[in-house]
Amino acid sequence: MQEGEDFSDRGGEDARRDRVAVGGEHVRFARRTAGTDAGTVTHSSPATGDASPDADATVLDNPAWHALTGPHAHFAIGNDLVRKYPDDVAPFLAVRSWDDPAVWDALIDLVGPGGEVGFSGADPDLPPGWDVLWRGEGVQLVETAALDPRPDDEAVELGTADVDEMLAIVERNQPGPFRPRTYELGRYVGIRREGRLVAMAGERLHPTGWTEISAVSTDPEFRRRGLASRLVLDVAFHIRERGDRALMHAAATNVNAIATYERLGFALRRTTTFAGVRTPVDSSVVRT
């Protein structure tokens, strides 16, 4: 089973097409194929009533924006229209509202002509001169009352001294974007075997009242032992201890991981779109 955010392990040309560059980093997203779409996930009713009676769930409609204007504001680069994380922290960009036509110029100012922009939660019509690099379908899950988080005695906290190992396990398992300073976004933990880091999970986006569990990775030879589930529950425990609620994102076609998260006590809140575009090389053609 591919655990965490691991995307479908397809080989050949399909897999190569689905590995796309975001700010110079290749990130693999599952493509929609014939007969497979977000409907692969059969649950569709919001679960936020059970998940968090105190946290405002509307921030989850634009979690990166509410992270970069909230608890992660000290990381933010940008302005009142668009914001992004530093490149060595995360390749994520957030837009306040796609309804504002000034967003497009603000994006060019932020990433430059010919820059690559990755975002989620929207699929806007592009102005002339912009190129679509990729699109992918995803799901957003939130914790419910069924989640029973608990600390794990074997989980060790990871930090600066562990960055090389964290980058290596991400490279081996491809759970999603992870940069040299991603660990600064929150608490990351791992499980070691004979000194080697073989499983990892941690905290990424942090919109007010919520914390995303991400980078869930287990090396192939250590899968089917429940290590990823144990780490997810450990991370969720510490999220809840400080008064937040947990959320997760996964590719819509990663049904094994989604089923695991549902068994742990997460439920689908919404489907979403991941997309990447390139700004015009000649930005003057779209300046408003």
PyRosetta script that sets phi, psi and omega in degrees:
from pyrosetta import init, pose_from_sequence

init()
pose = pose_from_sequence("MQEGEDFSDRGGEDARRDRVAVGGEHVRFARRTAGTDAGTVTHSSPATGDASPDADATVLDNPAWHALTGPHAHFAIGNDLVRKYPDDVAPFLAVRSWDDPAVWDALIDLVGPGGEVGFSGADPDLPPGWDVLWRGEGVQLVETAALDPRPDDEAVELGTADVDEMLAIVERNQPGPFRPRTYELGRYVGIRREGRLVAMAGERLHPTGWTEISAVSTDPEFRRRGLASRLVLDVAFHIRERGDRALMHAAATNVNAIATYERLGFALRRTTTFAGVRTPVDSSVVRT")
pose.set_psi(1, 135.0)
pose.set_omega(1, 172.8)
pose.set_phi(2, -82.5)
pose.set_psi(2, 121.6)
pose.set_omega(2, -173.1)
pose.set_phi(3, -97.6)
pose.set_psi(3, 164.3)
pose.set_omega(3, 178.2)
pose.set_phi(4, 62.6)
pose.set_psi(4, -135.3)
pose.set_omega(4, -176.1)
pose.set_phi(5, -95.0)
pose.set_psi(5, 14.9)
pose.set_omega(5, 178.3)
pose.set_phi(6, -56.5)
pose.set_psi(6, 133.4)
pose.set_omega(6, 179.0)
pose.set_phi(7, -93.4)
pose.set_psi(7, 171.9)
pose.set_omega(7, -174.9)
pose.set_phi(8, -53.1)
pose.set_psi(8, 132.5)
pose.set_omega(8, -176.7)
pose.set_phi(9, -90.6)
pose.set_psi(9, 72.0)
pose.set_omega(9, 179.4)
pose.set_phi(10, -94.1)
pose.set_psi(10, 149.4)
pose.set_omega(10, 177.4)
pose.set_phi(11, -103.6)
pose.set_psi(11, -178.0)
pose.set_omega(11, 172.8)
pose.set_phi(12, 71.4)
pose.set_psi(12, -156.8)
pose.set_omega(12, -171.9)
pose.set_phi(13, -66.1)
pose.set_psi(13, -35.2)
pose.set_omega(13, 179.4)
pose.set_phi(14, -59.0)
pose.set_psi(14, -44.6)
pose.set_omega(14, -179.4)
pose.set_phi(15, -65.3)
pose.set_psi(15, -39.3)
pose.set_omega(15, -179.4)
pose.set_phi(16, -66.0)
pose.set_psi(16, -37.8)
pose.set_omega(16, 179.2)
pose.set_phi(17, -66.0)
pose.set_psi(17, -31.6)
pose.set_omega(17, -174.6)
pose.set_phi(18, -85.1)
pose.set_psi(18, -5.7)
pose.set_omega(18, 174.3)
pose.set_phi(19, -91.2)
pose.set_psi(19, 115.7)
pose.set_omega(19, -171.6)
pose.set_phi(20, -124.1)
pose.set_psi(20, 152.0)
pose.set_omega(20, -176.7)
pose.set_phi(21, -89.2)
pose.set_psi(21, 130.7)
pose.set_omega(21, 172.4)
pose.set_phi(22, -125.9)
pose.set_psi(22, 109.1)
pose.set_omega(22, -178.8)
pose.set_phi(23, 58.1)
pose.set_psi(23, 34.7)
pose.set_omega(23, 178.4)
pose.set_phi(24, 90.2)
pose.set_psi(24, -6.9)
pose.set_omega(24, -179.0)
pose.set_phi(25, -107.0)
pose.set_psi(25, 136.0)
pose.set_omega(25, 177.3)
pose.set_phi(26, -85.0)
pose.set_psi(26, 128.6)
pose.set_omega(26, -179.7)
pose.set_phi(27, -127.1)
pose.set_psi(27, 131.3)
pose.set_omega(27, -176.0)
pose.set_phi(28, -97.3)
pose.set_psi(28, 124.4)
pose.set_omega(28, 176.6)
pose.set_phi(29, -117.6)
pose.set_psi(29, 145.4)
pose.set_omega(29, 179.0)
pose.set_phi(30, -78.1)
pose.set_psi(30, 129.3)
pose.set_omega(30, 178.4)
pose.set_phi(31, -82.3)
pose.set_psi(31, 147.5)
pose.set_omega(31, 171.5)
pose.set_phi(32, -72.7)
pose.set_psi(32, 130.4)
pose.set_omega(32, 177.6)
pose.set_phi(33, -116.4)
pose.set_psi(33, 169.5)
pose.set_omega(33, -177.5)
pose.set_phi(34, -57.0)
pose.set_psi(34, 127.8)
pose.set_omega(34, 178.4)
pose.set_phi(35, 80.1)
pose.set_psi(35, 2.7)
pose.set_omega(35, -179.5)
pose.set_phi(36, -130.9)
pose.set_psi(36, 118.6)
pose.set_omega(36, 176.4)
pose.set_phi(37, -146.7)
pose.set_psi(37, -163.5)
pose.set_omega(37, -178.6)
pose.set_phi(38, -60.6)
pose.set_psi(38, -19.5)
pose.set_omega(38, 177.2)
pose.set_phi(39, -66.9)
pose.set_psi(39, -8.9)
pose.set_omega(39, 174.7)
pose.set_phi(40, -56.2)
pose.set_psi(40, -31.8)
pose.set_omega(40, 175.2)
pose.set_phi(41, -89.0)
pose.set_psi(41, 118.6)
pose.set_omega(41, -169.8)
pose.set_phi(42, -86.2)
pose.set_psi(42, -17.5)
pose.set_omega(42, -179.0)
pose.set_phi(43, -83.1)
pose.set_psi(43, 134.1)
pose.set_omega(43, -175.7)
pose.set_phi(44, -135.5)
pose.set_psi(44, -5.8)
pose.set_omega(44, -177.6)
pose.set_phi(45, -85.0)
pose.set_psi(45, 138.4)
pose.set_omega(45, -179.6)
pose.set_phi(46, -60.1)
pose.set_psi(46, 143.3)
pose.set_omega(46, -178.5)
pose.set_phi(47, -113.5)
pose.set_psi(47, 10.3)
pose.set_omega(47, -171.3)
pose.set_phi(48, -68.6)
pose.set_psi(48, -22.8)
pose.set_omega(48, 177.7)
pose.set_phi(49, -62.3)
pose.set_psi(49, -42.2)
pose.set_omega(49, 177.6)
pose.set_phi(50, -77.1)
pose.set_psi(50, -34.4)
pose.set_omega(50, -170.6)
pose.set_phi(51, -70.2)
pose.set_psi(51, -41.4)
pose.set_omega(51, -171.8)
pose.set_phi(52, -155.4)
pose.set_psi(52, 92.2)
pose.set_omega(52, 178.3)
pose.set_phi(53, -68.0)
pose.set_psi(53, -18.0)
pose.set_omega(53, -175.7)
pose.set_phi(54, -104.3)
pose.set_psi(54, -32.0)
pose.set_omega(54, -176.1)
pose.set_phi(55, -81.5)
pose.set_psi(55, 143.9)
pose.set_omega(55, 177.7)
pose.set_phi(56, -77.6)
pose.set_psi(56, 111.0)
pose.set_omega(56, -176.2)
pose.set_phi(57, -76.8)
pose.set_psi(57, -14.6)
pose.set_omega(57, -178.2)
pose.set_phi(58, -65.7)
pose.set_psi(58, -23.4)
pose.set_omega(58, 178.5)
pose.set_phi(59, -65.7)
pose.set_psi(59, -19.0)
pose.set_omega(59, -179.4)
pose.set_phi(60, -75.5)
pose.set_psi(60, -11.7)
pose.set_omega(60, 174.1)
pose.set_phi(61, -70.2)
pose.set_psi(61, -22.3)
pose.set_omega(61, 178.4)
pose.set_phi(62, -145.6)
pose.set_psi(62, 65.4)
pose.set_omega(62, -169.0)
pose.set_phi(63, -64.9)
pose.set_psi(63, -37.1)
pose.set_omega(63, -179.3)
pose.set_phi(64, -65.3)
pose.set_psi(64, -40.8)
pose.set_omega(64, 179.0)
pose.set_phi(65, -62.6)
pose.set_psi(65, -45.7)
pose.set_omega(65, -177.6)
pose.set_phi(66, -73.0)
pose.set_psi(66, -21.4)
pose.set_omega(66, 171.0)
pose.set_phi(67, -72.6)
pose.set_psi(67, -46.6)
pose.set_omega(67, -175.7)
pose.set_phi(68, -74.8)
pose.set_psi(68, -16.0)
pose.set_omega(68, 173.8)
pose.set_phi(69, -104.8)
pose.set_psi(69, 1.5)
pose.set_omega(69, -179.2)
pose.set_phi(70, -123.6)
pose.set_psi(70, -120.0)
pose.set_omega(70, -175.6)
pose.set_phi(71, -58.5)
pose.set_psi(71, -26.2)
pose.set_omega(71, 178.7)
pose.set_phi(72, -102.0)
pose.set_psi(72, 19.7)
pose.set_omega(72, -178.0)
pose.set_phi(73, -59.7)
pose.set_psi(73, -27.6)
pose.set_omega(73, -179.3)
pose.set_phi(74, -70.7)
pose.set_psi(74, -14.5)
pose.set_omega(74, 174.6)
pose.set_phi(75, -89.6)
pose.set_psi(75, -17.0)
pose.set_omega(75, -164.4)
pose.set_phi(76, -68.7)
pose.set_psi(76, 136.6)
pose.set_omega(76, 170.3)
pose.set_phi(77, -119.3)
pose.set_psi(77, 127.6)
pose.set_omega(77, 179.9)
pose.set_phi(78, 141.6)
pose.set_psi(78, -146.3)
pose.set_omega(78, -174.0)
pose.set_phi(79, -147.7)
pose.set_psi(79, -159.7)
pose.set_omega(79, -176.0)
pose.set_phi(80, -76.4)
pose.set_psi(80, -6.3)
pose.set_omega(80, 179.2)
pose.set_phi(81, -104.0)
pose.set_psi(81, -45.0)
pose.set_omega(81, -177.3)
pose.set_phi(82, -137.4)
pose.set_psi(82, 144.6)
pose.set_omega(82, 177.7)
pose.set_phi(83, -142.2)
pose.set_psi(83, 155.8)
pose.set_omega(83, 178.0)
pose.set_phi(84, -145.5)
pose.set_psi(84, 162.2)
pose.set_omega(84, 171.9)
pose.set_phi(85, -83.2)
pose.set_psi(85, 155.4)
pose.set_omega(85, 170.7)
pose.set_phi(86, -56.3)
pose.set_psi(86, 147.1)
pose.set_omega(86, -174.4)
pose.set_phi(87, -58.8)
pose.set_psi(87, -31.8)
pose.set_omega(87, -178.6)
pose.set_phi(88, -86.7)
pose.set_psi(88, 2.0)
pose.set_omega(88, 176.0)
pose.set_phi(89, -101.6)
pose.set_psi(89, -53.8)
pose.set_omega(89, -179.5)
pose.set_phi(90, -164.4)
pose.set_psi(90, 148.4)
pose.set_omega(90, -177.8)
pose.set_phi(91, -90.4)
pose.set_psi(91, 32.9)
pose.set_omega(91, -172.8)
pose.set_phi(92, -103.2)
pose.set_psi(92, 137.4)
pose.set_omega(92, 177.0)
pose.set_phi(93, -121.6)
pose.set_psi(93, 145.0)
pose.set_omega(93, -179.0)
pose.set_phi(94, -130.1)
pose.set_psi(94, 144.2)
pose.set_omega(94, -179.3)
pose.set_phi(95, -120.0)
pose.set_psi(95, 133.6)
pose.set_omega(95, -179.4)
pose.set_phi(96, -62.9)
pose.set_psi(96, -49.5)
pose.set_omega(96, 179.7)
pose.set_phi(97, -155.8)
pose.set_psi(97, 127.3)
pose.set_omega(97, 177.2)
pose.set_phi(98, -73.9)
pose.set_psi(98, -8.4)
pose.set_omega(98, 179.3)
pose.set_phi(99, -76.7)
pose.set_psi(99, -14.2)
pose.set_omega(99, -179.9)
pose.set_phi(100, -87.7)
pose.set_psi(100, 114.5)
pose.set_omega(100, -177.6)
pose.set_phi(101, -63.2)
pose.set_psi(101, -19.5)
pose.set_omega(101, 179.4)
pose.set_phi(102, -71.2)
pose.set_psi(102, -10.4)
pose.set_omega(102, -179.3)
pose.set_phi(103, -58.4)
pose.set_psi(103, -38.8)
pose.set_omega(103, -173.3)
pose.set_phi(104, -66.4)
pose.set_psi(104, -43.0)
pose.set_omega(104, 175.4)
pose.set_phi(105, -65.2)
pose.set_psi(105, -38.0)
pose.set_omega(105, 179.8)
pose.set_phi(106, -64.2)
pose.set_psi(106, -36.1)
pose.set_omega(106, 177.5)
pose.set_phi(107, -65.0)
pose.set_psi(107, -42.9)
pose.set_omega(107, 178.4)
pose.set_phi(108, -63.0)
pose.set_psi(108, -42.5)
pose.set_omega(108, 178.9)
pose.set_phi(109, -61.8)
pose.set_psi(109, -34.3)
pose.set_omega(109, -175.3)
pose.set_phi(110, -78.2)
pose.set_psi(110, -42.8)
pose.set_omega(110, -174.2)
pose.set_phi(111, -109.8)
pose.set_psi(111, -10.4)
pose.set_omega(111, 177.2)
pose.set_phi(112, 88.3)
pose.set_psi(112, 160.6)
pose.set_omega(112, 175.7)
pose.set_phi(113, -61.2)
pose.set_psi(113, 135.9)
pose.set_omega(113, -179.0)
pose.set_phi(114, 74.0)
pose.set_psi(114, 11.3)
pose.set_omega(114, 179.0)
pose.set_phi(115, -80.5)
pose.set_psi(115, 154.1)
pose.set_omega(115, -179.7)
pose.set_phi(116, -101.6)
pose.set_psi(116, 133.5)
pose.set_omega(116, -174.3)
pose.set_phi(117, -122.7)
pose.set_psi(117, 126.0)
pose.set_omega(117, 173.9)
pose.set_phi(118, -113.8)
pose.set_psi(118, 136.6)
pose.set_omega(118, 179.9)
pose.set_phi(119, -151.7)
pose.set_psi(119, 170.7)
pose.set_omega(119, 179.8)
pose.set_phi(120, -138.6)
pose.set_psi(120, 162.7)
pose.set_omega(120, 174.7)
pose.set_phi(121, 85.5)
pose.set_psi(121, 2.1)
pose.set_omega(121, -179.2)
pose.set_phi(122, -152.0)
pose.set_psi(122, 157.0)
pose.set_omega(122, 176.5)
pose.set_phi(123, -140.7)
pose.set_psi(123, 66.6)
pose.set_omega(123, -172.0)
pose.set_phi(124, -73.4)
pose.set_psi(124, 157.2)
pose.set_omega(124, 172.1)
pose.set_phi(125, -71.7)
pose.set_psi(125, 131.8)
pose.set_omega(125, -175.8)
pose.set_phi(126, -88.2)
pose.set_psi(126, 143.4)
pose.set_omega(126, 173.1)
pose.set_phi(127, -69.1)
pose.set_psi(127, 166.3)
pose.set_omega(127, 176.2)
pose.set_phi(128, -57.4)
pose.set_psi(128, 141.6)
pose.set_omega(128, 176.8)
pose.set_phi(129, 94.1)
pose.set_psi(129, -11.3)
pose.set_omega(129, 178.0)
pose.set_phi(130, -91.7)
pose.set_psi(130, 142.7)
pose.set_omega(130, -179.0)
pose.set_phi(131, -115.3)
pose.set_psi(131, 134.7)
pose.set_omega(131, 173.3)
pose.set_phi(132, -79.8)
pose.set_psi(132, 125.0)
pose.set_omega(132, 177.7)
pose.set_phi(133, -92.5)
pose.set_psi(133, -39.0)
pose.set_omega(133, -179.2)
pose.set_phi(134, -168.4)
pose.set_psi(134, 159.6)
pose.set_omega(134, 171.2)
pose.set_phi(135, -140.1)
pose.set_psi(135, 148.4)
pose.set_omega(135, 176.7)
pose.set_phi(136, -149.0)
pose.set_psi(136, 152.5)
pose.set_omega(136, 178.4)
pose.set_phi(137, -97.9)
pose.set_psi(137, 140.0)
pose.set_omega(137, 179.6)
pose.set_phi(138, -138.6)
pose.set_psi(138, 175.2)
pose.set_omega(138, 176.4)
pose.set_phi(139, -130.5)
pose.set_psi(139, 151.1)
pose.set_omega(139, 173.8)
pose.set_phi(140, -116.0)
pose.set_psi(140, 126.6)
pose.set_omega(140, -179.8)
pose.set_phi(141, -118.2)
pose.set_psi(141, 147.7)
pose.set_omega(141, 178.5)
pose.set_phi(142, -128.7)
pose.set_psi(142, 155.0)
pose.set_omega(142, 179.2)
pose.set_phi(143, -68.7)
pose.set_psi(143, 149.1)
pose.set_omega(143, 174.9)
pose.set_phi(144, -119.8)
pose.set_psi(144, 180.0)
pose.set_omega(144, 178.6)
pose.set_phi(145, -64.5)
pose.set_psi(145, -17.3)
pose.set_omega(145, 179.6)
pose.set_phi(146, -74.3)
pose.set_psi(146, -17.9)
pose.set_omega(146, -179.2)
pose.set_phi(147, -68.7)
pose.set_psi(147, 129.9)
pose.set_omega(147, -179.8)
pose.set_phi(148, -120.2)
pose.set_psi(148, 75.4)
pose.set_omega(148, -176.5)
pose.set_phi(149, -69.3)
pose.set_psi(149, 150.6)
pose.set_omega(149, 179.8)
pose.set_phi(150, -154.0)
pose.set_psi(150, 147.2)
pose.set_omega(150, 176.3)
pose.set_phi(151, -70.2)
pose.set_psi(151, 150.6)
pose.set_omega(151, -179.4)
pose.set_phi(152, -113.6)
pose.set_psi(152, 123.9)
pose.set_omega(152, -176.1)
pose.set_phi(153, -63.9)
pose.set_psi(153, -24.3)
pose.set_omega(153, -176.7)
pose.set_phi(154, -90.7)
pose.set_psi(154, -11.3)
pose.set_omega(154, -178.9)
pose.set_phi(155, -73.4)
pose.set_psi(155, 128.4)
pose.set_omega(155, 177.8)
pose.set_phi(156, -112.8)
pose.set_psi(156, 138.7)
pose.set_omega(156, 178.7)
pose.set_phi(157, -73.2)
pose.set_psi(157, 140.6)
pose.set_omega(157, -176.7)
pose.set_phi(158, -110.8)
pose.set_psi(158, 147.9)
pose.set_omega(158, -178.9)
pose.set_phi(159, -153.4)
pose.set_psi(159, -150.7)
pose.set_omega(159, -173.6)
pose.set_phi(160, -53.6)
pose.set_psi(160, -42.9)
pose.set_omega(160, -176.9)
pose.set_phi(161, -68.3)
pose.set_psi(161, -14.8)
pose.set_omega(161, -175.3)
pose.set_phi(162, -105.2)
pose.set_psi(162, 5.1)
pose.set_omega(162, -172.7)
pose.set_phi(163, -57.1)
pose.set_psi(163, -44.9)
pose.set_omega(163, -178.5)
pose.set_phi(164, -60.1)
pose.set_psi(164, -41.5)
pose.set_omega(164, 178.8)
pose.set_phi(165, -68.7)
pose.set_psi(165, -36.8)
pose.set_omega(165, 178.8)
pose.set_phi(166, -65.1)
pose.set_psi(166, -44.4)
pose.set_omega(166, 177.5)
pose.set_phi(167, -63.3)
pose.set_psi(167, -36.3)
pose.set_omega(167, -178.3)
pose.set_phi(168, -68.8)
pose.set_psi(168, -42.6)
pose.set_omega(168, -179.4)
pose.set_phi(169, -68.9)
pose.set_psi(169, -33.0)
pose.set_omega(169, 174.9)
pose.set_phi(170, -66.4)
pose.set_psi(170, -42.1)
pose.set_omega(170, 178.4)
pose.set_phi(171, -62.3)
pose.set_psi(171, -38.1)
pose.set_omega(171, -179.2)
pose.set_phi(172, -71.2)
pose.set_psi(172, -31.7)
pose.set_omega(172, -170.2)
pose.set_phi(173, -114.6)
pose.set_psi(173, -13.9)
pose.set_omega(173, 175.6)
pose.set_phi(174, 52.5)
pose.set_psi(174, 55.0)
pose.set_omega(174, 178.0)
pose.set_phi(175, -77.6)
pose.set_psi(175, -11.9)
pose.set_omega(175, -175.9)
pose.set_phi(176, 140.5)
pose.set_psi(176, -179.2)
pose.set_omega(176, -175.4)
pose.set_phi(177, -60.2)
pose.set_psi(177, 135.9)
pose.set_omega(177, 175.0)
pose.set_phi(178, -151.6)
pose.set_psi(178, 123.4)
pose.set_omega(178, -175.6)
pose.set_phi(179, -113.1)
pose.set_psi(179, 171.4)
pose.set_omega(179, -177.3)
pose.set_phi(180, -57.2)
pose.set_psi(180, -27.6)
pose.set_omega(180, -179.5)
pose.set_phi(181, -110.6)
pose.set_psi(181, 12.1)
pose.set_omega(181, 179.6)
pose.set_phi(182, -57.9)
pose.set_psi(182, -34.3)
pose.set_omega(182, -178.2)
pose.set_phi(183, -60.2)
pose.set_psi(183, -19.4)
pose.set_omega(183, 179.2)
pose.set_phi(184, -71.8)
pose.set_psi(184, -14.1)
pose.set_omega(184, -177.8)
pose.set_phi(185, -72.0)
pose.set_psi(185, -19.9)
pose.set_omega(185, -178.4)
pose.set_phi(186, 179.1)
pose.set_psi(186, -159.8)
pose.set_omega(186, -177.4)
pose.set_phi(187, -88.8)
pose.set_psi(187, 127.2)
pose.set_omega(187, 176.2)
pose.set_phi(188, -117.9)
pose.set_psi(188, 139.5)
pose.set_omega(188, -178.8)
pose.set_phi(189, -132.4)
pose.set_psi(189, 159.3)
pose.set_omega(189, 179.0)
pose.set_phi(190, -147.8)
pose.set_psi(190, 169.0)
pose.set_omega(190, 173.3)
pose.set_phi(191, -121.0)
pose.set_psi(191, 134.2)
pose.set_omega(191, -179.5)
pose.set_phi(192, -110.9)
pose.set_psi(192, 149.2)
pose.set_omega(192, 171.7)
pose.set_phi(193, -129.1)
pose.set_psi(193, 119.1)
pose.set_omega(193, -176.9)
pose.set_phi(194, 51.9)
pose.set_psi(194, 40.5)
pose.set_omega(194, 177.3)
pose.set_phi(195, 85.4)
pose.set_psi(195, -12.2)
pose.set_omega(195, -176.8)
pose.set_phi(196, -92.3)
pose.set_psi(196, 135.7)
pose.set_omega(196, 175.8)
pose.set_phi(197, -74.5)
pose.set_psi(197, 113.5)
pose.set_omega(197, -175.1)
pose.set_phi(198, -114.7)
pose.set_psi(198, -10.8)
pose.set_omega(198, 178.3)
pose.set_phi(199, -151.3)
pose.set_psi(199, 148.3)
pose.set_omega(199, -175.6)
pose.set_phi(200, -154.5)
pose.set_psi(200, 152.2)
pose.set_omega(200, 170.3)
pose.set_phi(201, -159.2)
pose.set_psi(201, 160.4)
pose.set_omega(201, -179.8)
pose.set_phi(202, -169.3)
pose.set_psi(202, -168.3)
pose.set_omega(202, -175.1)
pose.set_phi(203, -108.1)
pose.set_psi(203, 137.5)
pose.set_omega(203, -178.8)
pose.set_phi(204, -125.7)
pose.set_psi(204, -103.6)
pose.set_omega(204, -178.1)
pose.set_phi(205, -60.0)
pose.set_psi(205, 144.8)
pose.set_omega(205, -176.4)
pose.set_phi(206, -139.0)
pose.set_psi(206, 67.5)
pose.set_omega(206, 171.2)
pose.set_phi(207, -66.3)
pose.set_psi(207, 151.1)
pose.set_omega(207, -173.5)
pose.set_phi(208, -51.8)
pose.set_psi(208, 124.8)
pose.set_omega(208, 178.0)
pose.set_phi(209, 89.8)
pose.set_psi(209, -7.7)
pose.set_omega(209, -175.7)
pose.set_phi(210, -136.5)
pose.set_psi(210, 154.0)
pose.set_omega(210, 172.9)
pose.set_phi(211, -139.3)
pose.set_psi(211, 131.9)
pose.set_omega(211, -179.4)
pose.set_phi(212, -83.9)
pose.set_psi(212, 132.5)
pose.set_omega(212, 171.2)
pose.set_phi(213, -90.6)
pose.set_psi(213, 128.3)
pose.set_omega(213, -172.1)
pose.set_phi(214, -148.4)
pose.set_psi(214, -179.5)
pose.set_omega(214, 179.1)
pose.set_phi(215, 55.3)
pose.set_psi(215, 34.1)
pose.set_omega(215, 179.6)
pose.set_phi(216, -74.0)
pose.set_psi(216, 112.0)
pose.set_omega(216, -173.1)
pose.set_phi(217, -137.4)
pose.set_psi(217, 138.1)
pose.set_omega(217, 171.6)
pose.set_phi(218, -137.7)
pose.set_psi(218, 129.7)
pose.set_omega(218, 177.4)
pose.set_phi(219, -61.5)
pose.set_psi(219, 143.6)
pose.set_omega(219, -172.3)
pose.set_phi(220, -51.0)
pose.set_psi(220, -41.8)
pose.set_omega(220, -175.5)
pose.set_phi(221, -73.6)
pose.set_psi(221, -6.6)
pose.set_omega(221, 179.2)
pose.set_phi(222, -114.9)
pose.set_psi(222, 10.9)
pose.set_omega(222, 178.5)
pose.set_phi(223, -78.5)
pose.set_psi(223, 168.8)
pose.set_omega(223, -178.0)
pose.set_phi(224, 63.2)
pose.set_psi(224, 25.4)
pose.set_omega(224, 175.2)
pose.set_phi(225, -118.2)
pose.set_psi(225, 3.1)
pose.set_omega(225, 178.1)
pose.set_phi(226, 79.9)
pose.set_psi(226, 12.1)
pose.set_omega(226, -177.1)
pose.set_phi(227, -65.3)
pose.set_psi(227, -44.1)
pose.set_omega(227, -179.3)
pose.set_phi(228, -63.2)
pose.set_psi(228, -42.9)
pose.set_omega(228, 179.3)
pose.set_phi(229, -61.6)
pose.set_psi(229, -41.3)
pose.set_omega(229, 179.2)
pose.set_phi(230, -62.2)
pose.set_psi(230, -41.4)
pose.set_omega(230, -179.6)
pose.set_phi(231, -70.0)
pose.set_psi(231, -39.2)
pose.set_omega(231, 176.5)
pose.set_phi(232, -58.8)
pose.set_psi(232, -44.2)
pose.set_omega(232, -180.0)
pose.set_phi(233, -66.8)
pose.set_psi(233, -35.7)
pose.set_omega(233, 177.1)
pose.set_phi(234, -65.5)
pose.set_psi(234, -47.0)
pose.set_omega(234, 179.2)
pose.set_phi(235, -62.1)
pose.set_psi(235, -43.5)
pose.set_omega(235, 179.8)
pose.set_phi(236, -62.3)
pose.set_psi(236, -36.0)
pose.set_omega(236, 179.2)
pose.set_phi(237, -60.5)
pose.set_psi(237, -47.5)
pose.set_omega(237, -178.0)
pose.set_phi(238, -71.8)
pose.set_psi(238, -30.3)
pose.set_omega(238, 173.1)
pose.set_phi(239, -62.0)
pose.set_psi(239, -46.9)
pose.set_omega(239, -178.9)
pose.set_phi(240, -67.9)
pose.set_psi(240, -34.5)
pose.set_omega(240, -179.4)
pose.set_phi(241, -59.3)
pose.set_psi(241, -32.2)
pose.set_omega(241, 179.6)
pose.set_phi(242, -94.3)
pose.set_psi(242, 8.3)
pose.set_omega(242, 172.8)
pose.set_phi(243, 95.1)
pose.set_psi(243, 4.7)
pose.set_omega(243, 177.4)
pose.set_phi(244, -94.1)
pose.set_psi(244, 173.8)
pose.set_omega(244, 173.9)
pose.set_phi(245, -120.1)
pose.set_psi(245, 154.1)
pose.set_omega(245, -174.8)
pose.set_phi(246, -95.6)
pose.set_psi(246, 143.4)
pose.set_omega(246, 170.4)
pose.set_phi(247, -134.2)
pose.set_psi(247, 164.3)
pose.set_omega(247, 179.3)
pose.set_phi(248, -143.8)
pose.set_psi(248, 157.6)
pose.set_omega(248, 171.9)
pose.set_phi(249, -127.1)
pose.set_psi(249, 148.2)
pose.set_omega(249, 177.5)
pose.set_phi(250, -152.7)
pose.set_psi(250, 157.5)
pose.set_omega(250, 172.6)
pose.set_phi(251, -65.0)
pose.set_psi(251, 139.6)
pose.set_omega(251, -176.1)
pose.set_phi(252, -61.4)
pose.set_psi(252, -28.6)
pose.set_omega(252, -179.5)
pose.set_phi(253, -85.5)
pose.set_psi(253, -4.6)
pose.set_omega(253, 179.7)
pose.set_phi(254, -85.2)
pose.set_psi(254, 65.6)
pose.set_omega(254, -170.8)
pose.set_phi(255, -66.1)
pose.set_psi(255, -29.1)
pose.set_omega(255, 179.2)
pose.set_phi(256, -65.4)
pose.set_psi(256, -46.6)
pose.set_omega(256, 179.0)
pose.set_phi(257, -65.0)
pose.set_psi(257, -41.7)
pose.set_omega(257, -180.0)
pose.set_phi(258, -61.4)
pose.set_psi(258, -43.4)
pose.set_omega(258, 178.8)
pose.set_phi(259, -62.0)
pose.set_psi(259, -38.8)
pose.set_omega(259, 177.6)
pose.set_phi(260, -62.9)
pose.set_psi(260, -45.1)
pose.set_omega(260, -179.9)
pose.set_phi(261, -64.5)
pose.set_psi(261, -37.5)
pose.set_omega(261, 177.8)
pose.set_phi(262, -65.4)
pose.set_psi(262, -39.4)
pose.set_omega(262, 177.7)
pose.set_phi(263, -64.3)
pose.set_psi(263, -31.8)
pose.set_omega(263, 178.9)
pose.set_phi(264, -73.4)
pose.set_psi(264, -21.8)
pose.set_omega(264, 179.8)
pose.set_phi(265, 122.5)
pose.set_psi(265, 16.2)
pose.set_omega(265, 172.8)
pose.set_phi(266, -95.7)
pose.set_psi(266, 155.7)
pose.set_omega(266, 177.9)
pose.set_phi(267, -141.0)
pose.set_psi(267, 151.7)
pose.set_omega(267, -178.7)
pose.set_phi(268, -63.8)
pose.set_psi(268, 130.3)
pose.set_omega(268, 171.6)
pose.set_phi(269, -100.0)
pose.set_psi(269, -44.3)
pose.set_omega(269, -177.9)
pose.set_phi(270, -161.1)
pose.set_psi(270, 157.4)
pose.set_omega(270, 167.0)
pose.set_phi(271, -90.6)
pose.set_psi(271, 158.0)
pose.set_omega(271, -176.4)
pose.set_phi(272, -147.9)
pose.set_psi(272, 168.7)
pose.set_omega(272, 179.1)
pose.set_phi(273, -118.6)
pose.set_psi(273, 132.0)
pose.set_omega(273, 170.0)
pose.set_phi(274, -101.3)
pose.set_psi(274, 137.1)
pose.set_omega(274, -177.8)
pose.set_phi(275, -147.1)
pose.set_psi(275, 155.6)
pose.set_omega(275, 175.1)
pose.set_phi(276, -137.2)
pose.set_psi(276, 137.1)
pose.set_omega(276, 179.7)
pose.set_phi(277, -135.2)
pose.set_psi(277, 162.1)
pose.set_omega(277, 174.8)
pose.set_phi(278, -112.6)
pose.set_psi(278, 131.0)
pose.set_omega(278, 177.5)
pose.set_phi(279, -70.0)
pose.set_psi(279, 156.3)
pose.set_omega(279, -179.4)
pose.set_phi(280, -60.4)
pose.set_psi(280, 140.6)
pose.set_omega(280, 175.3)
pose.set_phi(281, -65.4)
pose.set_psi(281, -40.4)
pose.set_omega(281, 174.6)
pose.set_phi(282, -101.7)
pose.set_psi(282, 91.9)
pose.set_omega(282, -173.5)
pose.set_phi(283, -66.5)
pose.set_psi(283, -16.8)
pose.set_omega(283, -177.0)
pose.set_phi(284, -65.6)
pose.set_psi(284, -19.5)
pose.set_omega(284, -176.3)
pose.set_phi(285, -73.3)
pose.set_psi(285, -15.6)
pose.set_omega(285, -178.0)
pose.set_phi(286, -122.6)
pose.set_psi(286, 4.1)
pose.set_omega(286, -179.5)
pose.set_phi(287, -63.8)
pose.set_psi(287, 131.3)
pose.set_omega(287, -179.0)
pose.set_phi(288, -92.9)
pose.dump_pdb("model.pdb")
